Amino acid sequence: MQCNIDKTVCMMFPPVRRRCVITNDFQLFKIGDQSIRYVNIFKYLDHMIVNYYSDDQDIEREIHNIFVRCNILYRKFCKCSLPVKVQLL
């Protein structure tokens, strides 16, 4: 089995209770002779995964995408009558 190091990342999730933190420094994971990088944010299956238990970035990205799609629809159908727009939406 082969592993693509460019697409493989490691993410550490801190404990909810801060007093349980033992260390913030971890050894690098290695596959063969290549190290896997640590990240705080990772895009997986078109969703943003963050290590601080929040989905705010993913929600903001989806809101932005909705505005983009609505503007595209508006631009394509701006000359249609109101009943046609209502039917489309």
C-alpha positions in Angstrom: 0.0 0.0 0.0 1.3 3.5 -0.8 0.5 6.6 1.1 0.5 10.1 -0.5 2.4 12.3 2.0 1.2 15.5 0.3 -2.4 14.6 1.1 -1.9 13.1 4.5 -1.9 15.3 7.6 -2.1 14.8 11.3 -4.4 16.9 13.5 -4.3 17.0 17.3 -7.5 17.8 19.2 -6.8 19.4 22.6 -8.8 18.1 25.6 -11.9 20.2 26.6 -10.5 20.6 30.1 -7.2 22.5 29.8 -5.8 21.2 33.0 -5.6 17.7 31.3 -3.0 19.0 28.8 0.3 17.3 29.4 2.3 18.7 26.5 1.8 20.7 23.3 4.9 19.3 21.6 4.6 16.0 19.8 7.0 14.0 17.8 6.5 13.9 14.1 4.7 10.9 12.6 6.7 9.3 9.9 5.8 6.9 7.0 9.0 5.5 5.8 11.5 8.4 5.8 8.9 11.1 5.2 7.2 13.2 8.0 3.5 13.9 8.2 2.8 17.5 8.9 0.5 18.8 11.7 -2.4 21.1 10.8 -5.0 23.0 12.7 -7.5 23.2 9.7 -8.1 20.5 7.1 -10.5 20.3 4.2 -12.0 16.8 4.0 -14.9 15.9 1.6 -15.6 19.6 1.0 -15.9 20.3 4.8 -13.5 22.2 6.9 -12.4 20.3 10.0 -10.7 22.4 12.7 -9.1 21.2 15.9 -10.8 23.7 18.2 -14.3 22.2 18.2 -16.0 24.8 16.0 -17.7 24.7 12.7 -17.8 28.5 12.2 -15.4 28.5 9.2 -17.3 25.8 7.4 -20.6 27.6 8.0 -19.1 30.9 6.7 -17.8 29.1 3.6 -21.2 27.6 2.9 -22.9 31.0 3.4 -20.5 32.5 0.9 -21.2 29.7 -1.6 -25.0 30.3 -1.3 -24.5 34.0 -2.1 -22.4 33.1 -5.1 -25.0 30.7 -6.4 -27.8 33.2 -5.9 -25.9 35.9 -7.7 -25.3 33.5 -10.6 -29.0 32.7 -10.8 -29.9 36.3 -10.6 -27.6 37.2 -13.4 -28.9 34.4 -15.6 -32.6 35.0 -15.0 -32.7 38.8 -14.4 -34.7 39.5 -17.5 -37.4 36.9 -16.7 -40.8 38.0 -15.3 -41.5 37.8 -11.6 -43.8 34.7 -11.9 -41.1 32.8 -13.8 -38.5 33.7 -11.1 -40.9 32.6 -8.3 -41.5 29.3 -10.1 -37.7 28.7 -10.5 -37.0 29.4 -6.9 
